[in-house]
Amino acid sequence: MGILLEALFIFVLRVVGISVSTVSTILTVQGRRFPAILTGSLGALIYVVAIGRVVTNLENVWNVAAYVVGFGVGTWVGMLLEGRMALGYAEVRIISPEHGAEIAAALRQAGFGVTEWYGKGRESTVGIVDTVVPRKSIPAMMRIAEATDAQAMVTISDARHVQRGYLHKPELRR
């Protein structure tokens, strides 16, 4: 195998391996055991093949560079892949001084489960809208919230485990 072709092979292995490992880590954090084990094992296999190619000839600067650059590109690709997959659920909180009730009504109209409550802000009472949604639904939900109150404060956190409740099903809505 030619020097540059081998370096390209190592680069591709690292991009794929790190991408798979990134997804595996996210699956692990979310408690998805079996998919995490499968993707983690695949990432380890790819790592062993790639590192084996590099350490057999550490003086080949092209292989070392391909390994290092493949790691960086693989991390970036893994993050993009995970963002597209949007695995899991998110807890979303919207705080609006004037439009909390309207945001809650608009989200309910779109099929989202919403808990609405009120709190004391620095200067006045604020409407607080809480919801748990599949991560894939966040962009649609944000468009609705921003159309109702572009100044509302929004926080989004990962929900590691969700049990019961009314959940918006993005695949069922068209």
ABEGO torsion letter per residue (X at the ends): XBAAAAAAAAAAAAAAAAAAAAAAAAAAAAGBAAAAAAAAAAAAAAAAAAAAAAAABAABAAAAAAAAAAAAAAAAAAAAAAAAAGBEBBBBBBBBAAAAAAAAAAAAAAGBBBBBBBBBBAABBBBBBBBBBBAAAAAAAAAAAAAABAABBBBBBBBABBBEEBBBBAAABX
